Amino acid sequence: MSEITAAQWDQFLSRHPEVHILQSTTWGELKHAFHWQVRWVQKGDNGAQILIRQLLPGFRLAYIPKGPVGDDWLSLLPDIDNFCRKLNCVFLKIEADAWEVSEISPPQPPQGFTPSIQSIQPPRTLIVDLQGDEQVILGRMKQKTRYNINLALKRGVVVHPTTDLGIFHSLVELTAQRDKFGAHQLDYYQHAYQLFHPLGQCELFLAEYEHEPLAAVMAFAYGKRAWYFYGGSANVHRERMPNYLLQWEAMRWARSQGCTEYDLWGVPDADLETLEAGFTQRSDGLWGVYRFKRGFGGEIRRAPGPWDRVYRPMLYRLYLLMQRGRGEI
């Protein structure tokens, strides 16, 4: 194993076309612009993009988002451990790019890891199958969602690509205030768009009614997968159902990029029975969007983990005390 360059990592990923976008060098470049160091390690047909940032003065945390890459990534661990210890990391967090097979017996952490009380990415999501023609995809959606897509069209909602990140950010901020979640600053979204859009891996869609912005989404595509990472909506004209048409147009764009699935990126971390029993009563956290997302006919999936590999137990416990109740890292 050796630490490799970004160019070598890109060459390595060319042998793994199914890799998650969060393991791409472009994503690493985005995070580097916002206070993360980025390193790449490889051993044979296994590797990882590792993000590092300061945790406490003189100490760091290491994070492998949606990785490592390869079928035998555990063989990387001795060298990753050496790498993290040299950088004085308190712990390493891994959120694997995989899906649990069973709710009844989820996979146990690899030896030497502990289940983490915090996730950075949402562990549970809905994956919409984009295979088949548009009528087939629409047919997999709930009847009310198909109705709302058509209703938006009938009520004059127009969706089109845009480069206006200012309008996008204002809609995201409005939604964050309304639904009480965190949002990035404008320069983060600008940087993401400037990095991914020229590669054909990102598109920004705006829904309008009579030229008034109603909602916007930033969708990403990489290989056969697409993701809805960021979005926001106004408080007006919600009866025109702009968000339904907006997501449909993002899915159509993803299909045009060759994607076969669309990840709606985040629902409450509960099994299907609990989700279906609770979504009409709850609106806190991701419960507020589950009612909307469930209508697109996606399949509930959950990633294993997150898992932490602790190098400095006392500082790790201090970190957990500091972070408790603060949500995502």
Secondary structure as UniProt FT lines:
FT   STRAND          2..4
FT   HELIX           6..13
FT   TURN            14..15
FT   TURN            17..18
FT   HELIX           21..23
FT   HELIX           25..32
FT   TURN            33..35
FT   STRAND          37..43
FT   TURN            44..45
FT   STRAND          46..56
FT   TURN            57..58
FT   STRAND          59..65
FT   TURN            71..72
FT   HELIX           73..76
FT   HELIX           77..86
FT   TURN            87..88
FT   STRAND          89..95
FT   TURN            111..112
FT   STRAND          114..115
FT   STRAND          124..129
FT   HELIX           134..139
FT   HELIX           143..154
FT   TURN            155..156
FT   STRAND          157..161
FT   HELIX           165..179
FT   HELIX           186..196
FT   HELIX           197..199
FT   STRAND          202..209
FT   TURN            210..211
FT   STRAND          212..222
FT   TURN            223..224
FT   STRAND          225..233
FT   HELIX           238..240
FT   HELIX           242..256
FT   TURN            257..258
FT   STRAND          261..263
FT   HELIX           272..278
FT   TURN            279..281
FT   TURN            285..286
FT   HELIX           287..294
FT   TURN            295..296
FT   STRAND          299..302
FT   STRAND          307..310
FT   HELIX           313..323
FT   TURN            324..325
//
